Amino acid sequence: MIPGVDAVTQLAQNLVAARKHYGLTQEQVSDRSGVHPTEISRIEHGQRDVQITTIFKLAKAFDLTPGQFIDGDLTTLTDRT
C-alpha cells in the first residue's frame, strides 16, 4: 500500500496503470477478465469497493498475482497484448 492512499484509490490507479501499459480499452480488459466493463469503469473511478474474486480475475488478466495487483507491483508486466 502507498502511505496516505486508501485501498480503493490505489486499486483504481493500479488497474489504470496495467490497462494503459498494454494499451487496452476497458472492454478489452473485460474480455480478458470476465469482469463487466461497467464494473471496470466504476473501479477505475474509485466508485466501487472491489470483491476479492474480482481482484483475482483482474490480476489474472494481466498475468499478475493478486498481491502484485493490489500492491501495485507492475514490474512483471510484459509487452504482450
Number of C-alpha atoms within 10 A of each C-alpha: 11 10 5 7 10 11 16 18 18 20 24 21 18 20 26 19 15 22 17 12 16 15 11 14 13 21 16 14 21 19 13 14 20 14 19 13 17 12 16 24 17 14 20 21 15 18 14 15 12 17 8 10 11 16 20 17 19 24 20 15 20 23 15 21 18 19 12 15 22 22 15 19 15 18 8 11 13 11 7 7 8
